Amino acid sequence: MRLWNLMFYFAMGIAAPYFPVVLEESGLTPSQIGLAFTISNISSGFSSYYIGRLSDRVGRLKILLSSTILTAISYLLLAVKLNPYLTVLLFALLMVGLGSANTVVTAYSIDSLERAGISRGSGFGSIRIGGSIGWIPGTFLGGALVSLFGLRSIFLLAPLVIGLSVLTFYRLGEDRVSKKRDSEDVSPLSLLRGAPGVLLLTMTLAFVANSSIMSFLSLHMINTLGASPLEVSTAFALMGLTEIPAMVYLGKLSDRVGRRPVLLLCLSAFPLRLAISGLSPDRYVVILAQSLNSFTFGGLYVVSIAYASELVPERMRGAYMGLYGATFSAGGVIGGYLWGSIAEATSYASMFQYSALFSLIPVALTGIALRKQRREVYSAPVAP
């Protein structure tokens, strides 16, 4: 699974920093780029939930194979310069493939860790660092390809890498227990109550803030700060580099001190990262600020996945991971158009400052939940 993550995110590193640039090149304005991310994230959100449910019934690996192939085909089609409408359609198809594959691979990884008796915090972190290791050289290679051969060249290499990742399935297996899952219908509403619902809300708000980085950082660096494609790639590579130790050590820390305190720590880095990205006129300072991705994605993702896996039983895990995957999409749906509209009305720099203020909301929500949890612990009766 670590190898699959490495290859999958290597391909993403090649292409993802230039998604908004491709949309801009096709003739879209900043608000229209935000709308394109909104459309693609709605598609990805719905597919993530239903694909997750399907994997609960028929097994993870068949669905993972199909999603991986869909992703490779979508990358390849984006190598062709098309009109804006077809470009947005293909981008939405790509996001469906990416979201579905990530949902299923997460559920499969947690299943495997549970059966092996390995801690979910450190265990999932050790699997997911494969993605960060792949992302780093991918971003540099993507920047070099764009500089040497043009923007569309990255969409010729990415599908080749994704296609090769299918070979890792040879080393994977699924036992009878994971294949023959309870076919009981799972209602989304049953997964939105109590602690599972609070976690989904918190992550949705966090990914609304994060969408300002993923959707518009490259455009801000190029159009506002005069950065080169290689400097853009450096910023995105730094994100992946700093994720690696965070995924392992923050996952281990959450095994010891609990998930919520570490989630609060990770979320608290959002306002700082976004404020620096918007306020600094120095592109090198903005690049360095992306090292805070170690907290705002690396630690946040691993610890929240470990926490999510503890909130629901295995027979509902695919569906819940699908809803978790939909938080990425919902964050993109809200944030894509919101931040794009603000950037168009003001500037990219101002947009990042507004997103920094917004990111205080999930920090406050997690702080309140943690305080309530501690109050309940202290007020619990002590057994004689």
C-alpha positions in Angstrom: 0.0 0.0 0.0 2.9 2.3 0.6 4.2 1.7 -2.9 0.7 2.3 -4.4 0.5 5.6 -2.5 4.0 6.6 -3.7 3.1 6.1 -7.4 -0.4 7.6 -7.1 0.9 10.7 -5.5 4.0 10.9 -7.7 1.5 11.3 -10.6 -0.5 13.9 -8.6 2.6 15.8 -7.8 3.4 16.1 -11.5 0.0 17.5 -12.4 -1.9 18.9 -9.4 0.0 22.2 -9.0 -1.0 23.1 -12.5 -4.7 22.2 -12.4 -5.7 25.9 -12.0 -3.2 27.0 -14.6 -4.8 24.5 -17.1 -8.2 25.9 -16.3 -6.9 29.5 -16.7 -5.3 28.6 -20.0 -8.6 27.3 -21.3 -10.0 30.8 -20.9 -11.6 30.8 -17.4 -11.6 33.8 -15.0 -10.7 33.3 -11.3 -14.4 33.0 -10.3 -15.0 30.5 -13.1 -11.9 28.5 -12.0 -13.5 28.4 -8.6 -16.8 27.2 -10.1 -14.9 24.5 -12.0 -13.4 23.3 -8.7 -16.9 23.4 -7.2 -18.4 21.3 -10.0 -15.6 18.7 -9.8 -15.8 18.6 -6.0 -19.5 18.0 -6.0 -19.0 15.1 -8.4 -16.1 13.7 -6.4 -18.1 14.1 -3.1 -21.1 12.1 -4.3 -19.0 9.4 -5.9 -16.7 9.0 -2.8 -19.7 8.2 -0.6 -21.4 5.7 -2.9 -18.1 4.1 -4.0 -17.2 3.7 -0.4 -20.6 2.0 0.3 -20.1 -0.3 -2.7 -16.6 -1.3 -1.5 -18.3 -2.4 1.8 -20.4 -4.9 -0.1 -18.2 -6.2 -2.9 -14.7 -5.7 -1.5 -12.1 -2.9 -1.8 -9.7 -4.1 -4.4 -12.1 -4.4 -7.4 -13.2 -0.8 -6.8 -9.7 0.4 -6.3 -8.6 -1.1 -9.6 -11.5 0.6 -11.5 -10.9 4.0 -9.8 -7.2 3.8 -10.7 -7.9 3.1 -14.3 -10.5 5.9 -14.5 -7.9 8.3 -13.1 -5.3 7.3 -15.7 -7.7 7.8 -18.6 -8.8 11.2 -17.3 -5.2 12.4 -17.0 -4.5 11.3 -20.5 -7.5 13.1 -22.0 -6.5 16.4 -20.3 -3.3 16.3 -22.5 -5.5 17.5 -25.4 -6.3 21.2 -25.5 -10.1 21.5 -25.6 -12.8 24.1 -25.1 -13.5 25.3 -21.6 -16.6 23.2 -21.1 -14.9 19.9 -22.1 -11.9 20.8 -20.0 -14.1 21.3 -16.9 -15.9 18.0 -17.7 -12.7 16.1 -17.9 -11.4 17.8 -14.7 -14.5 16.7 -12.9 -14.0 13.1 -14.2 -10.4 13.2 -12.9 -11.5 14.4 -9.5 -14.1 11.5 -9.3 -11.3 9.0 -10.0 -9.0 10.6 -7.5 -11.6 10.8 -4.7 -12.9 7.3 -5.2 -9.4 5.8 -5.3 -8.4 7.6 -2.1 -11.5 6.7 -0.3 -11.1 3.0 -1.0 -7.4 2.8 -0.4 -7.9 4.5 3.0 -10.6 2.0 4.0 -8.5 -0.9 2.8 -5.4 0.3 4.7 -7.4 0.7 8.0 -8.9 -2.8 7.5 -5.4 -4.3 7.1 -4.0 -2.4 10.1 -6.9 -3.6 12.3 -6.4 -7.2 11.3 -2.6 -7.0 11.9 -3.2 -5.5 15.3 -1.2 -2.3 14.4 -1.9 1.1 16.0 -4.0 3.2 13.5 -2.2 6.5 14.2 1.4 5.4 13.6 0.3 2.6 11.3 -1.7 4.7 8.8 1.0 7.4 9.0 3.6 4.9 7.9 1.5 3.8 4.9 0.5 7.4 3.9 4.1 8.7 3.9 4.5 6.8 0.6 2.3 9.4 -1.0 4.4 12.2 0.4 7.6 10.6 -0.8 6.2 10.3 -4.2 4.7 13.8 -4.3 8.1 15.5 -3.8 10.0 14.3 -6.9 6.7 14.5 -8.8 6.3 18.3 -8.2 9.9 19.0 -9.3 9.5 16.8 -12.4 6.2 18.5 -13.2 7.9 22.0 -13.0 10.7 20.8 -15.3 8.4 19.3 -17.8 6.3 22.5 -18.0 9.4 24.6 -18.4 10.9 22.4 -21.1 7.9 21.0 -23.1 4.9 23.1 -22.1 1.9 22.6 -19.8 0.2 19.7 -21.5 3.3 17.4 -21.3 2.6 16.7 -17.6 -0.7 15.0 -18.6 1.2 12.5 -20.8 3.5 11.3 -18.0 1.0 11.2 -15.1 -1.3 8.5 -16.7 1.7 6.3 -17.4 2.7 6.4 -13.7 -0.9 5.8 -12.6 -1.2 2.9 -15.0 2.0 1.3 -13.6 0.6 1.6 -10.0 -1.8 -1.2 -11.0 1.1 -3.6 -10.8 1.2 -3.2 -7.0 -2.1 -4.9 -6.8 -0.3 -8.2 -7.4 1.0 -8.0 -3.8 -2.4 -7.2 -2.3 -5.0 -9.6 -1.1 -8.4 -9.6 0.6 -9.6 -12.2 3.0 -13.1 -13.6 3.1 -14.1 -11.5 6.0 -13.4 -8.2 4.1 -15.0 -9.5 0.9 -18.3 -10.7 2.5 -19.3 -7.6 4.3 -22.6 -7.0 6.0 -24.9 -5.9 3.2 -27.2 -4.0 5.6 -28.1 -0.6 4.1 -26.3 2.2 5.8 -28.1 5.6 6.0 -25.9 8.7 5.7 -27.8 10.3 8.5 -26.7 7.6 10.9 -23.1 8.7 10.2 -23.8 12.4 10.7 -24.8 12.3 14.4 -22.7 12.8 17.5 -18.9 12.6 17.3 -18.8 11.3 13.7 -20.8 14.3 12.5 -18.7 16.8 14.5 -15.6 15.4 12.9 -17.0 15.6 9.4 -18.1 19.2 10.0 -14.7 20.2 11.4 -12.8 18.7 8.5 -15.2 20.3 6.0 -14.5 23.7 7.4 -10.7 22.9 7.5 -10.8 21.9 3.8 -12.7 25.1 2.9 -9.7 27.0 4.2 -7.3 24.6 2.6 -8.9 24.9 -0.8 -7.6 28.5 -1.0 -4.1 27.0 -1.1 -4.7 24.1 -3.4 -6.8 26.1 -5.9 -5.0 29.5 -6.0 -1.5 29.3 -4.5 0.1 28.6 -7.9 -1.8 31.5 -9.5 -0.9 33.8 -6.6 2.7 33.0 -6.9 2.8 33.4 -10.7 0.5 36.4 -11.2 1.2 38.3 -8.0 4.7 37.4 -6.9 6.2 36.7 -10.3 7.3 33.1 -9.4 8.6 30.7 -12.0 7.1 27.2 -12.6 10.1 25.7 -10.8 9.5 28.0 -7.7 5.8 26.9 -7.8 6.9 23.3 -7.8 9.3 24.0 -5.0 6.4 25.3 -2.8 4.4 22.2 -3.5 7.4 19.9 -3.0 8.0 21.5 0.4 4.5 20.6 1.4 5.2 16.9 0.7 8.6 16.9 2.3 7.4 18.3 5.6 4.4 15.9 5.6 6.7 12.8 6.0 7.9 13.2 9.6 4.5 14.8 10.6 2.5 11.8 9.4 4.6 9.4 11.5 5.3 11.4 14.7 2.0 13.2 15.0 0.2 9.9 14.4 2.3 8.3 17.2 1.6 11.3 19.4 -2.1 10.9 18.9 -1.8 7.3 19.9 -0.4 8.4 23.3 -2.3 11.7 24.2 -5.5 11.2 22.2 -6.7 12.3 18.8 -8.5 15.6 19.6 -5.5 17.5 21.3 -3.3 16.7 18.2 -6.1 17.7 15.8 -6.3 21.1 17.7 -2.6 21.5 17.3 -2.7 20.8 13.6 -5.7 23.1 12.9 -4.0 26.0 14.8 -1.3 26.1 12.1 -3.9 27.1 9.4 -4.3 30.8 10.3 -0.5 31.3 10.4 0.1 29.6 7.1 -2.7 31.4 5.3 -1.8 34.8 6.8 1.8 34.6 5.7 0.8 33.4 2.2 -1.4 36.5 1.8 0.7 39.2 3.6 4.2 38.5 2.5 5.4 40.2 -0.7 8.4 37.8 -0.8 7.8 34.7 -2.8 10.5 32.8 -0.9 8.8 33.5 2.4 5.5 32.3 0.9 7.4 29.1 -0.2 8.7 28.5 3.3 5.3 29.1 4.8 4.1 26.0 3.0 6.2 23.9 5.4 3.3 24.3 7.8 1.5 21.8 5.6 3.2 19.3 7.9 0.4 20.2 10.4 -2.4 21.4 8.2 -2.4 18.3 6.1 0.2 15.8 7.1 -0.7 15.5 10.8 -4.3 16.6 10.3 -5.1 13.9 7.7 -3.4 11.0 9.5 -4.8 11.8 12.9 -8.3 12.5 11.6 -8.4 9.3 9.6 -7.3 7.3 12.7 -10.0 9.1 14.7 -12.6 8.4 12.1 -11.8 4.7 11.9 -12.5 4.5 15.6 -15.9 6.1 15.4 -17.7 3.5 13.2 -17.6 -0.3 12.9 -15.9 -2.0 10.0 -19.1 -2.8 8.1 -19.7 1.0 7.8 -16.1 2.0 7.3 -16.2 2.3 3.5 -19.4 4.5 3.7 -17.9 6.7 6.4 -14.6 7.1 4.7 -16.6 8.0 1.6 -18.3 10.8 3.7 -14.8 11.8 5.0 -13.6 11.9 1.4 -16.6 14.1 0.6 -15.3 16.6 3.2 -12.5 17.4 0.8 -15.0 17.8 -2.0 -17.4 19.9 0.2 -14.5 22.1 1.2 -13.6 22.6 -2.4 -17.3 23.2 -3.4 -17.6 26.0 -0.8 -14.1 27.3 -0.9 -13.5 27.1 -4.7 -16.1 29.6 -5.7 -15.9 31.6 -2.4 -12.2 32.2 -2.6 -12.3 32.6 -6.4 -14.9 35.3 -6.1 -13.1 37.1 -3.4 -9.8 37.0 -5.4 -11.6 38.4 -8.4 -13.2 41.2 -6.4 -10.0 42.1 -4.4 -6.7 40.2 -5.0 -5.2 36.8 -4.3 -3.3 38.4 -1.4 -6.5 39.7 0.2 -8.2 36.3 -0.4 -5.6 34.5 1.6 -6.1 37.0 4.5 -9.8 36.3 4.5 -9.2 32.5 4.4 -6.9 32.9 7.4 -9.8 34.5 9.4 -12.1 31.7 8.3 -9.7 29.0 9.4 -10.2 30.1 13.0 -13.7 28.5 12.9 -12.6 24.8 12.9 -10.0 25.7 15.5 -12.7 27.0 17.8 -15.0 24.1 17.1 -12.3 21.5 18.0 -11.3 23.5 21.1 -14.9 23.4 22.3 -15.2 19.7 21.6 -11.9 19.0 23.5 -13.0 21.1 26.4 -16.4 19.3 26.6 -14.6 15.9 26.4 -12.3 16.8 29.3 -15.2 18.1 31.4 -17.1 14.8 30.8 -14.0 12.8 31.9 -13.5 14.8 35.1 -17.2 14.7 36.0 -17.5 10.9 35.4 -18.1 8.9 38.6 -15.1 7.0 40.0 -15.7 3.3 40.5 -15.3 2.2 44.2 
